[in-house]
Amino acid sequence: LCANDPAPSILDLRPPSHTARFQKTHTASVSSERTPCWNSSRSCSCRNDSSGSLDDQRLQPTSRPPTPPDCLSQHDPPQQSAMPRRRRPPRAGAMAELPPLRIATQIATLQALYYVGAIILMLFTALVAGISFTLDVVFGWDAVRGDTTQGWLCGFVLVLDGGFCMAIAIILLVSRSKLVPDFAVTIHALHLVITTLYTGRVPRNAMWWACMMASAGLCAALGVWGSRYRELRPIYFGGSGGGGEAYRDENYDTKILEEMGELGLLGATIEGYGCAGVSTVAGGLITRAVERVDSGYRSGMSVQSSLVMGGINEFGSQEQKEKFLPQMAKGKSLGAFGLTEPNHGSDPGSMETVARPHPSKNGYYSLSGAKTWITNSPVADVLLVWAKLQETGKIRGFLVERSKCPAGTLETPPIKDKNGLRASITGMIQLEECPVPHENMFPEVEGLRGPFSCLNSARYGIALGVMGALEDCIARARTYALERKQFKGNPLARYQLVQKKLADASTDAAYGTLAAIQVGRLKDEGKATPDMISMVKRQNCDRALQNARVLQEIFGGNAVSDEYAIGRHVANLFVTQTYEGQSDIHKDDKYPSSPIPPTANTITMALKRINKELTDLGRDPPSSCSAGPVGEDLFHWQATIMGPGDSPYSGGVFFLAIHFPTDYPFKPPKVNFTTRIYHPNINSNGSICLDILRDQWSPALTISKVLLSICSMLTDPNPDDPLVPEIAHVYKTDRARYEATAREWTRKYAI
């Protein structure tokens, strides 16, 4: 399977370590794909980890980075070096995250415990050694500074006190392991200051300094180790390590998403706004690694990254992106995606949630309806809710901020006692005349195009994610088959029926991973269609569930116990086969898809048509307009429009970007202004509300006719179908003010 690996990579996997705190090196190797760190001979920051065991279920990378199949490496030769990370996790520490009063209180408490513990240990040591205890042992200047032999004994006691006792105190008081070194160093630094002030000079004894440095180092090391153990316990899944509370008790810790944000895993494929900006394939490899732990964690991450952040990035206004994405990328603000309704699961077009103008608040919509089976809804700060506008019946997206909803208008009760995805939190969204400001509605996208575009991105993550769950099943089944002995002491792995189950599962895992990687590369190139994503999502989910059930048979009766975790994966994989398009729905020809996949023939057809239009523009250019390709890429053009003389845009030069789809002219080009303009049908992103660029598009239209229509729209706006309602209102009620503002913007941005 792998070019540089003598053994099959999937069957050779050790059981993964599972932890909420992902290894930085693993993230670097994943995020470097616009190609990931495929080749072990390349310069790479990946660290090998061989500490995984069934009882140590913390998420770390496998024992070596993956190596590409020959068929992939032929087309995508490895780069000379891995792409540097755009976001780096903060250093261990950063006490600035805590309120100053809390920091001062905790330090004062720890400092007091430090001295109390020292006095108790000194008294105990004196009693054990048969030495009479005097106050000079504790308060004498020579003893405190370590100038005497007795002082050295004091220093040794302080090492025990600072290294062990204070480590325990820090574990109990400090909430995060990354803060432990700051507290440990601060306590010992304060002890130095107090010693200097108390005795009148800085200690000069080398033994004293050695004791203090040993105490600080021991305190920090033990504190970090203990705090991390405490942090990770809720996500253990069996074995002896923590009892599997996360899955057994439906215990979802939102700090996991915050730590994912610190590592750049949230919204990883988004450019800017604090996101990593990696390729689609790299984003899929992240989901694959997370789902090796549990599908519930990947589900929560996918909702945050693909459905909510992806929707805002693709369809939101610039103001919405700047407002929501940075905090969501850090995991400080959590999102939920509200599409599925109690009466309409696989039929979102029949949704009943409605948005109407608010009866008492100008500039607000009132949302009423219910959504169900919504991941993250009980803990979400921002809920992307899809609802039908009462006036038009069109489906629009609304960003509902929990903190701004009056009491009784928004409820998000959790759904308990699930059979699968118990490590994630699921709930409902109940809206009762919930006010949402106009600026929180997606400005342009209408109908099901918006939610289905978000779902397509998430489905790709599922397609690679379930391969991670299947690989974990294979690793666990292989380990069990090697260790379990039956019939004259033979391991189960010796029998061919068991070998066949492992071989079939490994083959499907390899094929599924390769198929998803190829679709991801096509997606990055703009050549992937919804059909492709539906196929790879359906196939991978079906095969992962089928193989997991077969591998479960290797465990016999032990599969019933959640100690072996195979049953957990089976239950989770059933859910992945169902949500974001049930398997049968993806087979349905009526399911929304691209009518003409961008095969070589359709791309050739599009290029011929674009070349013809370019030639026609050169022969007969439209008045006040020009357009042409950017560089050698015929699918990307730049256009120029001169402001019409009888409009407030007179004298301005406006630039537009034109992107042709690969199945042009059967789909309209995407045209947007790159020059800012004050117009009711053009928003701050440059998006244009023009019917021929949407549902009125016809293959008979050309880019020349589109540019002429835009020129006409500059002269005669359409305030009844606005993209910016505020400007449309000014146009209708105060024409002079509208024209003055438009002229001012033209002078400022277009001249």
C-alpha positions in Angstrom: 0.0 0.0 0.0 2.8 2.5 0.8 5.8 3.2 -1.2 8.3 3.6 1.7 6.8 1.2 4.1 7.6 -2.5 4.0 4.5 -3.5 6.0 0.9 -2.6 5.1 0.3 0.7 6.9 -3.3 0.1 8.0 -2.8 -3.4 9.5 0.4 -2.1 11.2 -1.3 0.7 13.1 -0.9 0.7 16.8 -4.0 1.5 18.8 -4.0 5.3 18.9 -3.6 7.5 21.9 -6.7 9.6 22.5 -6.5 13.0 24.1 -8.3 16.3 23.8 -4.9 18.0 23.7 -3.7 17.2 20.2 0.1 17.0 19.6 1.4 20.1 17.9 3.6 18.0 15.7 0.6 16.0 14.4 -1.2 19.2 13.5 1.8 20.5 11.7 2.0 17.3 9.6 -1.7 17.5 8.8 -1.8 21.2 8.0 1.1 21.0 5.7 -1.0 19.3 3.0 -1.4 21.3 0.2 0.6 18.2 0.6 0.9 16.6 4.0 4.1 15.2 5.3 4.0 12.1 3.1 7.6 11.1 2.9 9.5 10.0 5.9 12.8 11.0 4.2 11.8 14.6 3.9 12.5 17.3 6.4 9.5 17.2 8.7 8.4 18.4 12.1 6.4 15.2 12.8 7.4 13.3 15.9 6.9 9.6 16.1 5.0 8.3 19.1 5.1 4.6 20.1 3.5 4.9 23.5 0.0 4.0 22.4 -1.8 1.1 24.2 -5.4 0.0 24.7 -5.5 1.5 28.1 -3.8 4.8 27.1 -6.5 6.1 24.8 -5.2 9.6 24.1 -5.3 11.1 20.6 -1.8 11.4 19.3 -0.4 10.7 15.8 0.2 7.1 14.8 3.7 5.7 15.1 4.9 7.2 11.9 3.5 9.7 9.3 1.5 8.2 6.5 3.3 7.5 3.2 1.4 8.0 -0.1 0.5 5.3 -2.5 2.5 5.3 -5.7 -0.5 6.3 -7.7 -0.7 9.5 -5.7 2.9 10.4 -5.5 3.3 10.2 -9.3 0.8 13.0 -9.7 1.7 15.0 -6.6 5.5 14.9 -6.0 6.3 16.0 -2.4 7.3 19.5 -1.9 10.8 20.4 -0.7 9.6 21.4 2.7 6.3 21.4 4.6 4.2 24.6 4.4 4.7 26.6 7.6 1.8 26.8 10.0 -0.1 30.0 9.9 -1.3 29.8 13.5 0.9 28.6 16.3 -0.4 27.5 19.6 0.3 29.9 22.4 3.2 29.1 24.7 2.7 27.1 27.8 1.5 29.7 30.3 -0.3 32.9 29.4 -1.7 33.7 32.7 -3.2 36.8 31.0 -6.1 34.6 30.1 -7.3 34.8 33.8 -8.8 37.8 35.6 -6.1 39.7 37.6 -8.0 39.3 40.9 -8.2 35.5 40.4 -4.5 35.4 39.6 -3.6 37.4 42.7 -5.9 35.2 44.9 -4.5 32.0 43.6 -0.9 33.1 44.0 -1.5 34.4 47.5 -3.1 31.1 48.5 -0.4 29.0 47.0 2.3 31.1 48.6 0.7 30.7 52.0 0.4 26.9 51.5 4.1 26.9 50.4 5.2 28.3 53.8 2.8 26.3 55.8 3.9 23.1 54.1 7.6 24.0 54.7 7.1 24.6 58.4 5.2 21.2 58.8 8.0 19.4 56.9 10.7 21.0 58.9 9.0 20.1 62.2 8.6 16.5 61.0 12.2 16.3 59.8 13.5 17.6 63.1 11.4 15.1 65.1 12.5 12.2 62.9 16.2 13.2 63.1 16.0 13.6 66.9 16.9 17.3 66.7 15.3 19.8 69.0 13.1 22.1 66.9 13.7 25.8 67.4 12.3 28.8 65.8 15.7 29.6 64.3 15.3 26.6 62.0 12.4 28.4 60.4 13.0 32.1 60.9 16.8 32.4 61.4 18.4 34.5 58.7 21.3 32.1 58.1 18.9 29.1 57.8 16.6 31.0 55.5 19.5 32.0 53.2 21.1 28.5 53.4 24.3 29.8 54.9 24.6 26.9 57.3 24.4 23.2 57.2 21.1 23.4 58.9 20.1 25.9 56.2 21.0 23.3 53.6 18.7 20.9 55.3 16.1 23.6 55.1 16.7 23.9 51.4 16.2 20.2 50.9 12.9 20.4 52.8 11.9 23.3 50.6 12.6 21.1 47.5 10.2 18.5 48.9 7.7 21.2 49.8 7.9 23.1 46.5 8.4 20.1 44.2 5.8 17.7 45.6 3.4 19.5 48.0 3.0 22.6 45.8 2.6 20.4 42.7 -0.5 18.9 44.4 -1.8 22.3 45.4 -1.4 23.7 41.9 -3.2 20.7 40.4 -6.1 21.4 42.7 -6.2 25.1 42.2 -5.0 25.8 38.6 -7.6 25.0 36.0 -5.3 24.4 32.9 -2.1 22.5 32.6 -0.5 25.2 30.3 -0.8 27.7 33.2 1.2 25.5 35.7 4.7 26.6 34.8 3.8 30.3 35.3 2.4 29.6 38.7 5.3 27.3 39.7 8.0 29.9 38.7 6.0 32.8 40.3 5.8 31.0 43.7 9.6 30.4 43.8 10.3 33.9 42.5 8.2 35.4 45.2 10.1 33.2 47.7 13.4 34.7 46.5 12.0 38.3 46.9 10.6 37.5 50.3 13.9 35.9 51.4 15.9 38.9 50.2 13.7 41.4 51.9 13.5 39.4 55.1 17.2 38.7 55.5 18.6 41.9 54.0 20.5 40.4 51.1 20.2 38.0 48.2 21.2 34.4 49.0 24.7 33.6 47.8 24.9 30.0 48.6 25.1 27.8 45.5 23.3 24.9 47.3 20.4 27.3 48.0 20.1 28.2 44.4 20.3 24.6 43.3 17.6 23.6 45.7 15.3 26.4 44.4 15.8 25.6 40.8 15.2 21.9 41.5 12.1 22.7 43.4 10.7 25.0 40.7 11.5 22.5 37.9 10.0 19.5 39.8 6.9 21.5 40.7 6.3 22.6 37.1 6.9 19.1 35.7 4.7 17.2 38.2 2.1 19.9 38.0 1.8 19.8 34.2 1.7 16.0 34.3 -1.0 15.9 37.0 -3.1 18.6 35.4 -3.0 17.0 32.0 -4.1 13.7 33.5 -7.0 15.5 35.2 -7.9 17.3 32.0 -7.9 14.1 29.9 -9.8 11.8 32.2 -13.3 12.8 30.9 -12.5 11.5 27.4 -11.1 8.0 28.1 -13.1 5.3 26.4 -12.5 2.1 28.2 -9.7 0.1 29.6 -8.4 1.1 33.0 -7.9 4.7 32.3 -10.8 6.9 33.5 -13.8 4.6 33.0 -15.0 5.9 29.7 -17.0 8.7 31.2 -17.4 10.7 28.0 -19.2 8.0 26.0 -20.9 6.3 28.9 -22.2 9.4 30.6 -22.7 11.6 27.5 -20.1 14.0 29.0 -19.1 16.6 26.5 -16.3 19.0 27.5 -16.4 22.3 25.5 -12.8 22.9 26.4 -11.9 20.3 23.7 -13.1 22.7 21.0 -11.1 25.5 22.6 -8.0 23.4 22.5 -8.7 22.5 18.9 -8.8 26.2 18.2 -5.5 26.8 19.9 -4.0 24.2 17.5 -5.6 25.8 14.4 -8.0 22.8 13.7 -11.2 24.8 13.7 -12.1 26.3 10.2 -8.7 25.0 9.1 -9.5 25.4 5.4 -10.6 29.0 5.7 -8.1 31.7 4.7 -7.6 34.5 7.2 -9.6 35.4 10.4 -7.2 33.4 12.5 -7.7 30.2 10.6 -4.9 27.9 9.3 -5.9 28.2 5.6 -4.9 24.6 4.7 -6.1 22.6 1.7 -9.3 20.5 1.6 -7.3 17.3 1.8 -5.5 18.6 4.9 -8.8 19.4 6.5 -10.0 15.9 5.7 -6.9 14.4 7.3 -7.7 16.4 10.5 -11.2 14.9 10.7 -9.7 11.4 10.0 -7.3 11.8 13.0 -10.1 13.1 15.3 -12.5 10.4 14.4 -10.0 7.7 15.4 -10.8 8.9 18.9 -14.5 9.2 18.6 -17.0 10.3 15.9 -18.6 12.6 18.5 -15.6 14.8 18.7 -15.3 14.9 15.0 -19.0 15.8 14.7 -18.7 18.7 17.0 -15.6 20.0 15.2 -17.2 19.5 11.7 -20.3 21.5 12.8 -18.1 24.3 14.1 -15.7 24.3 11.1 -17.6 23.3 8.0 -21.3 24.1 8.6 -21.2 27.3 10.6 -17.8 28.9 10.0 -17.8 27.6 6.4 -21.3 29.0 5.8 -20.3 32.4 7.3 -17.1 32.5 5.2 -18.9 31.6 1.9 -22.1 33.5 2.3 -21.7 36.1 5.1 -21.0 39.8 4.7 -17.6 41.1 5.5 -18.9 42.5 8.7 -20.3 39.1 9.7 -17.0 37.4 8.9 -15.0 39.9 11.0 -17.5 39.7 13.8 -17.9 35.9 14.2 -15.0 34.0 12.5 -12.0 35.1 14.7 -13.7 34.0 18.0 -15.0 30.8 16.4 -11.5 29.9 15.1 -10.2 30.1 18.7 -13.0 28.0 20.0 -14.1 30.9 22.3 -17.5 31.1 20.5 -19.3 27.8 19.6 -21.7 27.4 16.7 -24.6 25.2 15.7 -26.3 24.6 12.3 -30.1 24.5 12.4 -31.6 22.9 9.3 -33.3 19.6 10.2 -36.9 19.9 11.6 -39.0 17.5 13.5 -41.4 16.9 10.6 -38.8 17.3 7.8 -35.5 15.5 8.1 -34.3 14.6 4.6 -36.7 17.1 3.0 -35.4 20.6 4.1 -37.3 22.3 1.2 -40.6 21.7 3.2 -39.2 23.5 6.3 -41.8 25.2 8.5 -39.5 27.7 10.3 -40.6 31.1 9.2 -39.0 34.6 9.3 -41.3 37.6 9.2 -40.7 41.3 9.9 -40.7 41.9 13.6 -44.0 43.5 14.7 -42.3 45.9 17.2 -38.6 46.2 16.3 -37.7 48.0 13.1 -34.8 46.4 11.3 -35.4 43.0 12.8 -36.9 39.7 11.7 -39.0 37.5 14.0 -38.1 33.8 13.7 -40.5 31.1 14.8 -40.1 27.3 14.4 -38.2 24.3 15.7 -35.1 22.4 14.7 -34.0 19.0 16.0 -31.0 16.7 16.2 -28.7 19.8 16.2 -25.2 19.1 17.3 -23.8 21.7 19.8 -27.1 23.5 20.1 -27.3 23.4 23.9 -23.9 25.0 24.3 -23.7 27.1 21.1 -23.2 30.9 21.2 -24.1 31.4 17.5 -26.8 29.4 15.8 -27.0 29.4 12.0 -30.7 28.9 11.5 -32.3 28.5 8.0 -35.8 29.8 7.7 -38.3 30.8 5.0 -39.1 34.5 4.5 -42.8 35.0 4.9 -42.9 37.6 2.1 -41.1 35.6 -0.6 -41.1 32.0 0.6 -37.3 31.9 -0.1 -35.0 30.1 2.4 -32.5 32.4 4.0 -29.8 32.0 6.6 -29.9 33.8 9.9 -27.1 34.1 12.6 -28.9 33.9 15.9 -26.8 35.2 18.8 -27.9 33.5 22.1 -26.7 36.4 24.3 -29.0 38.9 22.4 -32.2 36.8 22.5 -34.8 37.9 25.0 -35.9 35.3 27.6 -38.4 32.9 26.3 -37.6 33.4 22.6 -34.8 30.8 22.2 -34.6 27.4 23.9 -32.1 24.7 23.2 -32.9 21.7 25.3 -30.5 18.7 25.0 -31.5 15.3 23.6 -30.3 12.7 26.1 -30.0 8.9 26.1 -28.7 8.5 22.6 -27.4 5.2 21.3 -24.6 6.8 19.3 -22.4 10.0 19.3 -22.7 10.1 23.0 -19.4 11.9 23.3 -21.0 14.9 21.5 -23.9 17.1 22.7 -27.1 17.2 20.6 -30.2 19.1 21.2 -33.1 21.1 19.7 -33.6 24.7 18.7 -37.0 26.2 19.6 -37.7 29.7 18.4 -40.7 31.7 19.5 -40.8 35.2 17.9 -37.0 35.4 18.3 -35.7 38.8 17.1 -32.8 38.7 14.7 -31.4 42.0 13.2 -31.3 42.4 9.4 -27.5 42.6 9.5 -27.4 39.0 10.8 -29.1 37.6 7.7 -26.9 36.2 4.9 -27.0 39.0 2.4 -27.2 37.2 -0.9 -27.8 33.4 -0.9 -31.3 32.2 -1.3 -33.0 28.8 -1.4 -31.3 25.5 -0.6 -28.1 26.4 -2.4 -26.7 27.8 0.9 -27.4 24.9 3.3 -26.4 22.3 0.7 -23.1 24.0 0.0 -22.3 23.9 3.7 -23.4 20.3 3.9 -21.2 19.4 1.0 -18.1 20.7 2.8 -19.1 18.8 6.0 -19.8 15.6 4.0 -16.3 15.6 2.7 -15.0 15.7 6.2 -17.3 12.8 7.2 -16.0 10.8 4.2 -12.4 10.9 5.5 -13.4 10.9 9.1 -15.2 7.5 9.0 -12.0 6.1 7.6 -10.3 7.1 10.8 -12.9 5.2 12.9 -12.6 2.2 10.7 -8.8 2.2 11.0 -9.1 2.3 14.8 -11.5 -0.7 14.6 -8.9 -2.5 12.4 -6.1 -1.7 14.9 -8.2 -2.9 17.9 -9.4 -6.1 16.1 -5.8 -6.9 15.0 -4.4 -6.4 18.5 -7.2 -8.5 20.0 -6.7 -11.3 17.4 -3.0 -11.5 18.2 -3.5 -11.6 21.9 -6.6 -13.8 22.3 -5.7 -17.5 22.2 -8.2 -20.2 21.5 -8.0 -23.9 20.5 -4.6 -25.3 21.7 -3.2 -21.9 22.4 -3.4 -20.5 18.9 -4.0 -16.8 18.5 -7.2 -15.9 16.6 -5.1 -14.1 14.0 -3.8 -17.5 12.8 -7.2 -18.5 11.4 -8.0 -17.5 7.8 -11.5 -16.4 8.5 -10.2 -13.8 10.9 -7.5 -12.8 8.5 -10.1 -12.3 5.7 -12.1 -10.0 7.9 -9.1 -7.9 8.6 -7.9 -7.9 5.0 -11.3 -6.9 3.6 -11.6 -4.1 6.1 -8.1 -2.9 5.4 -8.8 -2.9 1.6 -11.9 -0.8 2.0 -10.2 1.6 4.3 -7.4 2.1 1.8 -9.7 2.5 -1.2 -12.0 4.9 0.8 -9.1 7.0 1.9 -7.6 7.3 -1.6 -11.0 8.1 -3.1 -11.6 10.9 -0.5 -8.1 12.3 -1.0 -8.7 12.5 -4.8 -12.1 14.2 -4.4 -10.4 16.7 -2.0 -7.9 17.6 -4.6 -10.6 18.0 -7.2 -12.5 20.2 -4.8 -9.4 22.4 -4.3 -9.2 22.7 -8.1 -12.9 23.7 -8.4 -13.7 20.5 -10.3 -15.5 18.5 -7.7 -19.3 18.3 -8.0 -21.9 17.4 -5.3 -22.3 14.0 -7.0 -18.7 13.1 -6.3 -19.0 14.2 -2.6 -22.3 12.3 -2.2 -20.8 9.2 -3.7 -17.7 9.2 -1.5 -19.7 10.1 1.6 -22.2 7.3 1.0 -19.7 4.7 0.0 -17.2 5.4 2.8 -19.9 5.5 5.5 -21.6 2.3 4.3 -18.3 0.4 4.0 -17.0 1.7 7.4 -20.2 0.6 9.2 -20.3 -2.8 7.4 -16.7 -3.6 8.2 -16.9 -2.4 11.8 -19.8 -4.8 12.3 -17.8 -7.7 10.8 -14.7 -6.8 12.9 -16.9 -6.8 16.0 -17.4 -10.5 15.5 -13.7 -11.1 16.2 -14.3 -10.1 19.8 -17.0 -12.6 20.3 -18.9 -12.0 23.5 -16.4 -9.5 24.7 -17.7 -7.1 22.0 -20.7 -6.4 24.3 -18.4 -4.7 26.8 -17.5 -1.1 26.1 -14.0 -1.8 27.5 -13.1 -2.9 23.9 -14.6 0.2 22.3 -15.5 -1.6 19.0 -19.2 -1.4 19.8 -18.9 2.3 20.4 -17.5 2.8 16.9 -20.3 0.7 15.4 -22.9 2.8 17.1 -21.3 6.0 16.0 -20.8 4.9 12.4 -24.5 4.1 12.2 -25.2 7.8 12.9 -22.6 9.0 10.4 -24.4 6.9 7.8 -27.6 8.7 8.6 -26.9 12.4 9.1 -26.1 15.0 6.5 -27.9 12.9 3.9 -29.0 9.4 4.8 -27.4 6.8 2.6 -30.5 6.1 0.5 -30.9 9.9 -0.1 -27.5 10.1 -1.6 -28.6 7.4 -4.1 -31.7 9.3 -5.2 -31.5 10.9 -8.6 -33.7 13.7 -7.3 -31.1 14.7 -4.8 -29.7 18.1 -5.7 -26.6 17.7 -7.8 -24.7 19.2 -10.6 -26.4 18.5 -13.9 -23.2 18.3 -15.9 -20.1 17.0 -14.0 -16.9 18.8 -15.2 -15.5 16.0 -17.2 -12.8 16.7 -19.8 -15.5 17.2 -22.5 -17.4 19.8 -20.5 -14.3 21.7 -19.6 -13.3 21.7 -23.3 -16.7 23.0 -24.2 -16.5 25.7 -21.6 -13.1 26.8 -22.9 -14.3 27.0 -26.5 -17.3 29.1 -25.4 -15.1 31.4 -23.4 -12.6 31.8 -26.3 -15.4 32.6 -28.6 -16.8 35.3 -26.3 -13.2 36.8 -25.9 -12.9 37.0 -29.7 -16.3 38.6 -30.0 -15.4 41.2 -27.3 -12.3 42.1 -29.3 -14.3 42.5 -32.5 -17.3 44.4 -31.1 -16.6 45.7 -27.6 -19.6 47.0 -25.7 -19.6 50.7 -25.0 -18.1 51.8 -21.6 -17.1 48.2 -20.8 -14.0 45.9 -21.3 -13.1 42.5 -20.1 -10.4 39.9 -20.5 -8.6 37.0 -18.8 -6.2 37.4 -15.9 -2.9 35.9 -17.0 -3.3 32.5 -18.9 -6.3 31.3 -16.9 -9.3 31.7 -19.2 -11.7 30.9 -16.3 -10.7 34.0 -14.4 -11.4 37.4 -16.0 -11.2 41.1 -15.0 -13.7 43.6 -16.3 -13.9 47.4 -16.3 -17.0 49.5 -16.4 -17.0 53.3 -16.9 -19.7 55.0 -14.7 -22.7 56.0 -16.9 -22.8 59.7 -17.6 -26.4 60.0 -16.5 -25.8 58.4 -13.1 -24.2 59.5 -9.8 -21.3 57.1 -10.8 -20.3 59.3 -13.7 -16.5 59.6 -14.1 -15.8 56.5 -12.0 -13.9 53.4 -13.2 -15.2 50.2 -11.6 -13.3 46.9 -11.7 -15.1 43.6 -11.5 -13.9 40.0 -11.1 -15.4 37.3 -13.3 -15.1 33.6 -12.5 -16.5 31.1 -15.1 -17.6 27.7 -13.8 -16.2 24.6 -15.5 -19.7 23.8 -17.0 -20.2 27.3 -18.5 -22.5 28.3 -20.2 -24.9 25.9 -18.5 -24.2 27.7 -15.3 -23.8 31.5 -14.9 -20.5 33.1 -14.3 -19.8 34.6 -10.8 -19.4 38.3 -11.1 -18.6 40.7 -8.3 -17.3 44.3 -7.9 -13.8 44.7 -6.6 -14.3 48.5 -6.4 -16.5 49.6 -3.6 -19.8 51.2 -4.8 -22.9 52.6 -3.1 -25.8 50.8 -4.7 -28.9 49.0 -3.3 -28.2 45.9 -5.5 -24.5 45.6 -4.7 -23.3 44.8 -1.2 -20.0 45.5 0.5 -18.5 42.2 -0.7 -19.1 43.3 -4.3 -21.9 40.7 -4.8 -24.5 41.7 -7.4 -28.2 41.1 -7.2 -29.0 40.6 -10.8 -31.6 38.0 -12.0 -29.7 36.9 -15.1 -26.8 35.9 -12.8 -29.2 33.7 -10.8 -32.4 31.9 -11.7 -32.9 33.8 -15.0 -29.6 32.7 -16.5 -29.7 31.2 -20.0 -26.9 29.6 -22.0 -27.7 32.0 -24.7 -26.5 34.9 -22.6 -22.9 36.1 -22.9 -20.6 38.0 -20.6 -21.0 41.0 -22.8 -24.7 41.1 -22.2 -24.1 40.7 -18.5 -21.8 43.7 -18.4 -24.3 45.8 -20.3 -27.0 44.7 -17.8 -24.8 45.8 -14.9 -24.3 49.2 -16.6 -28.1 49.5 -17.0 -28.5 48.7 -13.3 -26.1 51.5 -12.4 -28.4 53.9 -14.2 -31.6 52.4 -13.0 -31.3 50.5 -9.6 -34.0 48.0 -8.5 -34.9 49.0 -4.9 -37.7 46.4 -4.8 -35.2 43.5 -4.9 -32.4 44.9 -2.9 -29.2 43.3 -1.6 -28.7 46.2 0.8 -32.1 47.2 2.3 -30.8 50.3 4.0 -29.5 51.8 0.7 -32.8 50.8 -1.0 -34.7 52.7 1.7 -32.6 55.8 1.2 -33.1 55.5 -2.6 -36.9 55.4 -2.2 -37.3 58.1 0.5 -34.5 60.5 -0.1 -33.2 60.4 -3.7 -30.9 63.5 -3.3 -29.2 62.0 -0.3 -28.7 58.7 -2.2 -27.1 60.4 -5.2 -24.9 62.6 -3.1 -23.6 59.6 -1.2 -23.1 57.6 -4.4 -21.0 60.5 -5.9 -19.0 60.7 -2.7 -18.2 57.0 -2.8 -17.4 57.2 -6.5 -14.9 60.0 -5.9 -13.4 58.2 -3.0 -13.1 54.7 -4.4 -13.4 54.8 -8.2 -11.5 57.9 -9.3 
